[in-house]
């Protein structure tokens, strides 16, 4: 089911051209140290982290990841491992920052797409912590729903995606449509994709996918999961 879901995404909405070159980063820059009258103060460079995360997302938020070269993919994989380890330190506290939990879950979901051992289990555990701490968290529900869909658990993904949509995450309507598509439910897939298109009428990805479904370019097979 995972192969079906992402085959649809890659074939219909991902440009055939090679991805932009993945950047060169130094994860050590994320941890900052400054001298204060009371001693050293440690910080975290969130802007640099987001720069790395945005680049990783552009190449590997879906499966299969897209990189110019195997060397780029290897470098990205090492960066994901480093980021995951650093975030472990920051979130393994009694009351972790919710945004850091969301980032950590997303980093590990990307790690799963890069075949990092144990990344899927780690992402799942972190997302569950985030949802437990903030059940209506918009980003948490959306990221967890898309993660579940990406690992072939479309049925389990739907409640989280629907929650995300109910609290204002417009992109969740598209993800719900794709989840129903993975489940072989053409009617619900089209209903949600059309809903998304009404909200974002200029999104060509949705237009292409809707057209493909309506014109029988995608073979739908019912799945129990």
C-alpha positions, -999 to 999 in steps of 0.1 A, spaced: 0 0 0 29 24 7 42 18 -28 8 25 -43 3 57 -23 36 73 -32 36 60 -68 5 81 -72 21 111 -57 54 108 -75 40 99 -109 13 127 -109 25 156 -89 63 155 -87 82 171 -116 104 146 -135 134 169 -134 162 162 -108 158 178 -74 178 209 -65 212 201 -50 210 194 -13 230 219 7 261 215 28 254 219 65 272 217 98 249 204 125 273 215 151 263 251 144 229 243 159 242 244 194 254 278 204 274 289 234 277 324 248 295 338 278 274 356 304 282 372 338 269 340 354 287 316 331 282 299 298 247 300 282 237 273 258 213 279 230 198 263 199 199 280 165 163 275 154 167 295 121 196 273 110 177 242 120 147 253 100 169 260 70 182 224 72 147 210 78 133 228 48 160 215 25 155 179 38 117 183 34 122 194 -2 141 162 -10 127 136 13 93 144 28 78 118 6 89 83 -5 110 78 -25 133 107 -17 147 127 -46 183 138 -47 207 148 -75 234 123 -64 239 94 -40 264 116 -22 237 142 -16 214 116 -2 241 102 20 249 136 34 212 143 41 209 109 59 238 118 81 223 152 88 190 136 98 208 113 122 226 142 138 194 163 141 175 134 156 202 129 182 203 166 191 165 168 194 165 138 217 184 159 242 159 187 240 127 167 241 136 141 267 124 163 295 93 162 317 75 190 297 90 193 263 83 222 240 55 212 216 71 227 186 103 208 192 83 176 195 67 184 161 101 190 146 115 159 161 87 137 148 90 152 114 128 148 113 124 111 121 96 107 95 121 120 69 146 96 84 122 68 77 120 78 40 158 78 40 158 42 54 173 52 88 168 21 110 143 27 138 133 61 125 96 51 119 92 38 154 108 68 168 87 92 148 55 73 159 65 75 195 72 112 194 40 121 175 20 102 201 37 122 229 28 154 210 -9 144 205 -12 133 241 1 166 253 -20 187 228 -48 166 213 -60 194 190 -25 205 179 -29 215 142 6 207 130 9 176 152 -23 160 139 -14 169 103 22 156 105 12 125 123 -16 118 98 7 123 68 33 101 85 8 73 90 -4 75 55 32 74 43 39 41 61 8 25 46 -16 31 74 -41 52 55 -71 42 77 -53 50 109 -42 83 94 -77 96 87 -88 107 122 -56 128 127 -59 144 92 -96 151 98 -88 167 132 -61 188 115 -86 199 89 -112 208 116 -87 231 132 -77 249 101 -50 230 82 -62 233 46 -36 209 33 -51 182 53 -80 180 28 -56 170 1 -39 144 24 -74 130 33 -82 126 -4 -49 108 -10 -55 85 20 -90 76 7 -74 70 -27 -50 46 -11 -80 28 5 -96 25 -29 -125 48 -20 -129 70 -52 -160 88 -40 -144 101 -8 -111 107 -25 -127 130 -50 -150 147 -24 -120 157 -3 -97 166 -32 -125 188 -46 -129 204 -12 -92 211 -12 -93 226 -47 -121 250 -36 -98 262 -9 -67 263 -31 -80 266 -66 -46 274 -82 -29 241 -69 -21 222 -101 -12 191 -82 -48 187 -70 -61 194 -105 -39 167 -120 -48 142 -94 -86 148 -97 -83 146 -135 -64 113 -132 -90 98 -110 -120 110 -130 -105 97 -163 -95 63 -150 -58 69 -151 -54 54 -116 -64 19 -109 -82 18 -75 -81 -13 -54 -99 -16 -21 -77 -22 9 -86 -31 44 -60 -8 58 
